[in-house]
Amino acid sequence: MIECKNVGKVYRRGVVAIRDMSFTIEEGEFVYLLGASGSGKSTLLKTLYRDEAISSGTVMIDERDISKIKVRDLHKLRRDIGIIFQEYHLLPKKTVYENVRFALEILAFPEEEMDARIRQTLTLVELADKADCYPEELSGGQQQRVAIARALINEPRILLADEPTGNLDPRASMEIFRLLMRINRRGTTVLLATHDQHIFQRFHFRSLTMSGDSWLLMNQKKQLVLYSTIIRKKIFILCRKDEHA
Ligand SMILES: Nc1ncnc2c1ncn2[C@@H]1O[C@H](COP(=O)(O)OP(=O)(O)OP(=O)(O)O)[C@@H](O)[C@H]1O
């Protein structure tokens, strides 16, 4: 479970990226963070990964206050969290297989179990047949899937996805969204930051309407499937497990 209480983040020069944000995300949820450019989505994901320290409030992950984790113990937190970005950050001189293997080497994963784990993960992201290719031989969507495989290789309980489709065309984006949903159905909590509201239409949601302080999203049976709260003009949308199309 992820619990943020009154979280604030102020960068140098006094730039306020997050102001007094509170929410809870249960294990296994699929959470969309929808918001305009500059609304603080990336900052929020970075604070959950402890890549950025928060300025105020508390972030608890599985009842651990992550601000209190010592730098030398950060790897323990990050073992439970995978992260992907708009850019794929693959090693260009390593094959798909080697890129994913490298992540396991860093984690000092048992050598004898590596091959099975890598093959299994490449199968999950539907890249088993590309194991020997180099990144430059892959499409953008395929490169992102390598990045996803690398992020999932240690079977983290949480996957943070920061605009993973930002460089992709609609079709490749759709494949990535579907893959993230599949990963979520296997039990991984997914936080997806995007400013792409069209994904909801593409996933056959019926309407996204404004009601008072909240956005409501109905499916084709007019059931409420998403809700959101507007936090200081920033849109924050939660989608509960198994409720997406
Ligand atoms: N390292 C940094 N130093 C100073 N200010 C920063 C830093 N990173 C982000 N900001 C500022 O914090 C605010 C939120 O930025 P952030 O990148 O979190 O937004 P975002 O919602 O992810 O935007 P986008 O959709 O464009 O990626 C912006 O005003 C940005 O300029």
The ligand as an SDF file (V2000), in Angstrom:
LIG
                    3D

 31 33  0  0  0  0  0  0  0  0999 V2000
   14.8000   19.1950  -11.0010 N   0  0  0  0  0  0  0  0  0  0  0  0
   13.9790   20.2450  -10.9670 C   0  0  0  0  0  0  0  0  0  0  0  0
   14.3980   21.4410  -10.4960 N   0  0  0  0  0  0  0  0  0  0  0  0
   13.5570   22.5030  -10.4410 C   0  0  0  0  0  0  0  0  0  0  0  0
   12.2670   22.4800  -10.8380 N   0  0  0  0  0  0  0  0  0  0  0  0
   11.7880   21.3160  -11.3340 C   0  0  0  0  0  0  0  0  0  0  0  0
   12.6140   20.1550  -11.4320 C   0  0  0  0  0  0  0  0  0  0  0  0
   11.8630   19.1470  -11.9610 N   0  0  0  0  0  0  0  0  0  0  0  0
   10.6340   19.6560  -12.1860 C   0  0  0  0  0  0  0  0  0  0  0  0
   10.5880   20.9550  -11.8140 N   0  0  0  0  0  0  0  0  0  0  0  0
    9.4130   21.8430  -11.8650 C   0  0  0  0  0  0  0  0  0  0  0  0
    8.3740   21.2250  -11.0970 O   0  0  0  0  0  0  0  0  0  0  0  0
    7.1100   21.3780  -11.7350 C   0  0  0  0  0  0  0  0  0  0  0  0
    6.4890   20.0060  -11.9910 C   0  0  0  0  0  0  0  0  0  0  0  0
    7.2830   19.3170  -12.9450 O   0  0  0  0  0  0  0  0  0  0  0  0
    7.0200   17.7950  -13.3480 P   0  0  0  0  0  0  0  0  0  0  0  0
    8.0780   17.3910  -14.3140 O   0  0  0  0  0  0  0  0  0  0  0  0
    6.8760   16.9790  -12.1140 O   0  0  0  0  0  0  0  0  0  0  0  0
    5.5980   17.8850  -14.0710 O   0  0  0  0  0  0  0  0  0  0  0  0
    4.8570   16.8650  -15.0460 P   0  0  0  0  0  0  0  0  0  0  0  0
    3.4130   16.9060  -14.6810 O   0  0  0  0  0  0  0  0  0  0  0  0
    5.5140   15.5290  -14.9670 O   0  0  0  0  0  0  0  0  0  0  0  0
    5.0850   17.5200  -16.4630 O   0  0  0  0  0  0  0  0  0  0  0  0
    5.2200   16.8240  -17.9230 P   0  0  0  0  0  0  0  0  0  0  0  0
    3.8940   16.2210  -18.2450 O   0  0  0  0  0  0  0  0  0  0  0  0
    5.5870   17.9660  -18.8060 O   0  0  0  0  0  0  0  0  0  0  0  0
    6.3270   15.7960  -17.8040 O   0  0  0  0  0  0  0  0  0  0  0  0
    7.3800   22.1710  -13.0050 C   0  0  0  0  0  0  0  0  0  0  0  0
    7.1070   23.5310  -12.7170 O   0  0  0  0  0  0  0  0  0  0  0  0
    8.8580   21.9760  -13.2660 C   0  0  0  0  0  0  0  0  0  0  0  0
    9.4290   23.0800  -13.9310 O   0  0  0  0  0  0  0  0  0  0  0  0
  1  2  1  0
  2  3  1  0
  2  7  2  0
  3  4  2  0
  4  5  1  0
  5  6  2  0
  6  7  1  0
  6 10  1  0
  7  8  1  0
  8  9  2  0
  9 10  1  0
 10 11  1  0
 11 12  1  0
 11 30  1  0
 12 13  1  0
 13 14  1  0
 13 28  1  0
 14 15  1  0
 15 16  1  0
 16 17  2  0
 16 18  1  0
 16 19  1  0
 19 20  1  0
 20 21  2  0
 20 22  1  0
 20 23  1  0
 23 24  1  0
 24 25  2  0
 24 26  1  0
 24 27  1  0
 28 29  1  0
 28 30  1  0
 30 31  1  0
M  END
$$$$
